[in-house]
Amino acid sequence: MRTLLTLLLAAMPMLAFEYDLTPSKVNVSTYCFFGKPEVMDTHNNGNMSNSCFVDMGTGYLVIDSGPTYLYAKQAYALMKKIKNLPISHVINTHTHDDHWLGNAYYKEIGVNIIGSKEFKNEVKPEKTRMQMRISKEAYAGTEQIFPNIFVDNKKVLELDGKKVTIESVNKKAHTNSDLFVYIPEYSTLFAGDLVFNERIPSIRDGNINNWIEALDTIKSMDVKYIIGGHGEIVDKTSVDATYKYLTQLKEKISSAMEEGEDLDDAVNSITMEDFKNFKMYDGMHRQNVAIAYRMLEWEQ
């Protein structure tokens, strides 16, 4: 009996979910694990958003820790195969759980985690979406670990002589907690979920006017790479799809209101032909119309 128990315990790690992550090289210093343009479920186990890491010289800077403890652990094992460096900091770009539940692993190995001051207001001590929608095997070890360093307006790190600027949008855009991260040395900006491409953005926690304004700021910056929270386009054109979707949606809703269409009419009539082939259009666009309509109506 003892032998059987020993064998079962030894086999348990083999039963853990394998994310099959592949790091993609963006530029000389930057790699990303690109998530799938899907909703979280027991097949992808939350692998739906981007998590990136930057070789700063003597350590890695990680942008978004991913959806689970296990994801983060497997991601770091792959980072070390490229170069065996410690991690200096993890930055959480906002409070949606597919981007930061990997914090538990990084805390375990002693890494400082940076995020918006709004973590304390926006994240409630209750079951996460991940916990409810992915497998228990994939979620094992995951805890809600908040950042231990909070950003109010702006924070500048200096890592191996290179500046890293972490700036808060400071108003509700995609969320009330959006940060973007700029590394001038590599002409690279990490925009979090202010930027989606290859799939429809979600407006559920956002403000369409402030989001467009934040994208105007990003578009004006002199950078070569803009890496969003979802999608594999990483040059300056990565912003274009989200910007076009939000500005056209606002225009269509404003026109519908002027013509006297109520919420139900607008949800049924407003389509976005240029985006019908984007991933998640069918499941998300009508919801986006409803949310943006209510917000614009209230602002009027």
N, C-alpha and C positions, 0 to 999 in steps of 0.2 A: 504493500500500500504506500509506504514512504517513497519507494522508487518511482511509483506511478505519479505521486504528487510532485516529486522533483522534476520529472519529465514534463508534466503539464505546466509547471511554473517556468521552466526553461523555454517552453514553446510560446508562452504568452506574448513576448515582444514580436514574435513572427506574425501574430494576428493583427498587429497595429496597421492602420490604413497607410498605404504608401501613396504620396501625392504625385510622384513621378515628375518632379519639378525640373525644368531646364532653364538655366540662366542664359539670357540673350544679351550680347554685348551691344551697348548703345553707342559708347564712345570709348576713348582710351582708358577711362577710369570708371565707367558706369555700366552696371549690368542690371537687368530686371527679370523677375519672374512674372510673366504676363498671365493674368487670369483669363478664364473662359467667359465669353459673353453670354452668361446663363444666370438663372436664379439659383440660389443655394439649395442643394438637395443632397441626398445620400449617395449620389454618384460622384459629384465633384467635391462634396464635403467642404464647401465654402471657398474653393479655389476659383474665385470669380473677380478678383481685383488684383491690381499690380502691387508688387513689393519690390523695391529696388535697393541696391547697395552701391556705395561709391568708395573706391580705394583712395583714401586721402593721403596715404604715404606710409604711416605706421599703424593705421587702423582703418576699419570700415565705418562709414556712416550709413545707417539703414533708414530708408524712407518707407514707413508703414510696415508693421510687423506681421501682417497677414491674419487669417481667420481663426487660427488655433495654435495652441502650444506645440502640437506635433508638426504643423506646417513650419513654424519658425525654427524648430529644432532641425528639421530636414533641410531647410533653406540654408542655415548656417553651416551645416556639414558640407554642402555644395560650395559655398563661398570659400571655405578653407581649402578645397581642392584646387581652386584657382590661385589663391595665395593664402597662406596660413597666418592670418592677421586677427588680432582681437577686434572687438567692436567698441568704438568710443561712445557712440550715442545712437539711440533710435528716436526718430521723429514721427509722431502720429499726426497725419494731415487733418484729421477730423474725427468725429465721434461715432461714425457708423462701424458696426462691429466687425465687418469683413476686413477692416483695415488695421485693427489694433488688438484683437484678442490673442495674438502671438506674444504680447507683452509679457505674459506669464513666464515664457521660456527665457526671455532676455533679462527679466528681473532675477531669475534663478542663477544666471551666470554673472550677475553683478553689473549690468549695463544701465547707465542713466537714460531715462526715457523722457522726451520732451513733447508737450502737447498744449493745446489751448486751455486757458483758464476755465473755459466753458465745460470741460469734462465734469467738473464738480456740480454743474447745474443740469446738464443734459443727460447724463448716464444714470439710470436708476438701478438700485440693487435688486434686480429681478432677472428672470430667465432671459437670456439673449436670443435673438433670432437663430443664431448658430446652434445653440443648445436645443432649440425646438425642432430644427429642420435637418440637421446632419446626423450622422451615425454616432453612437456612443463611443465607438472605437476611435473615431477621428477627433472627438471632442475631449478625450481623456487628458487630464492634466491642465486643461484650460481654466483660467480664472479671470475675473475682471480686475486687471491690474492697471490702475491709473498711472499716468506720467508722474514722475517725482519732481520735474521741473516744468513750470507753467509759463506760457507766453501770454502776455497781455496785449501789447501793441507790436513790438518788434524785439527780436533778440539776435545778437550777432555772436557766433562762435568763431574761434580761430583754431583750426585744426591743422597741425603740421605747416603753419605759415599761410594757410589758405582760409579766406573768409567764407563763412556760411551764414547767410541772412535768412532768418525765419520771420515771416511777417504775417500778421493776422489781418484778415479782411475786415474784422471788427464790426460786422453787421451780418445779418442773415443773408446768405447767398445760396450755396448748395445746402449748407447747414448754418447754424449759428456759431460754428467752431472752426471754420475753414482757415487753414494756414497754407501759404506757399513758401517754398524753399529755393533760394537762389545761390548758386555757387559760381561766381564770376570766373574763377580760374578755369573752369570747364565749360563756360557759356551754357550752363544747364539750369533749367528751372523745373522743379517738381510742383505740379499744380493740384495734386490730389483730385478729388471729385469735382473740382471746378471744370475739369476737362474730361469728357468722354469722347471716344471715337469708336466706330464700328458697332456701336449699340446706342440705343436711345437713352438719354439721361433721365434720371429720376428727380422730380421736383418736390417729392412728398414732404420734405422738411425745409424747403427753400423759399426764396423770394426772387421772382424772375427779374425784377428791375435791378436789384442789387447784384444778382449773378451776372447779368449783362455788363454792369459797371465794372465788376471785378475782372471780367474777361477783357474789357477795354484796356484796363491797366496792364494785364499780362501781355496783350497783343502789342502794346507800346514799348515793351522792354526789348533791349538789344541782346537777344540770346539766340543761340543756334539750335538748342534742344529744348523742347517743352514736353514733359512726360506727365501724362494724366493718370488718373486713378483706374481707368478702364480703357483698354484699347492699345494697339501696338504701334500706332503712328507716333513718332517721337521727334519729328522736326517741327518747325514753327507752324506748319499747316495742321498740326494736331488739334489746335483750338477751333478750326474752322467749322467742323460739324456741329459742335455744341453751340457755338455762337449763332450759326445760321438757324438751327432749330429753335433756340430761345427767342431770337429776334422775330422770326417769321411767326412763331406761335403767339407772341405778344401782339403783333400786327393783326393777325387773324381774329384773335379774341376781341381786340379793341374795335375792329370793324363789325363783328357780330353784335357787340353791345350797342354800337351806334345804330344798327339796323333793328334793334329791339329784340334780338334773340335772347331767350332766357338760358339758364345753365344747361338744361336738358337738350335744348335745341343746339346749343353750341357744341356740346359733347358729341352729338350725332352728326353735325354738319362739318366740323373742322377736321379735315384730313391734311396730311403732309406728304404729298406725292413723292418728294425727293427723299423721304425717309422710310418709305414702306418696306424697303428691302433690308433695313437695318435690323439687327438682332433686337428682340424684345419689344418691337413696335406694337405688335398686336396686344400684348399684355400690359403695356404701360402708357401708350399715348393718350387714350381716353381719360385715364386717371390724371395725367398731366394737364389736360385741358380743363378738367373740373377744378383742380387745385389752383391753377393760374387764373381761371375765371373768377373764382371767389376772392382771390387776393386782389386782382385788379378792380373788381367791383367794390371791395371794401375801401381801397385807396381813393376811389372816385368820391 
